[in-house]
């Protein structure tokens, strides 16, 4: 039964990590290298992540600077950035690629907050599904006779405490990201 609890807690932690990773890729008013994590470059016929082809730096709060390791890849990187969903036009200057992030409009901020809320709700649903799986294991153990009814209740209460803890964590991360997005 302890294995079930440990497995559930590991899954809860992975859910929180996935939420944070998804939030890092959301464009807020600030530049961050995580914005470019999903950008894939068609490099000599192969899809390659941008971070494998260029050094990424954030010299200013609203600018990302890319230094291609291979100067010939600059055009490929530029093409991939133009076709990405970032909505940023890259500028190539002396072998460097500069990405200037424009100020977000109020409407765009509200749209991003909706995305944040949806991601958080998806995480909460995931946590509830993990709880349901663990509860099913407890019920199966009770049916087999390896777990008494009292032990099952104790395990369910322990599991619910974990669920509450991680649901609160999702809420904290969500509020923090909303605040970051709405910050002007």
Secondary structure, DSSP 8 states (H G I E B T S, - for coil): -HHHHHHHHHHHHHHHHHHHHHHHTS--SS--GGGGTT-EEEETTEEEEHHHHEEEEEEETTEEEEEESSGGGHHHHHHHHHHSTT---EEEETTEEEEE-----HHHHHHHHHHHHHHHHHHHHHHHHHHHHHHHHHHHHHHHTSS-HHHHHHHHHHHHHHHHHHHHHHHHHHHHHHHHHH--
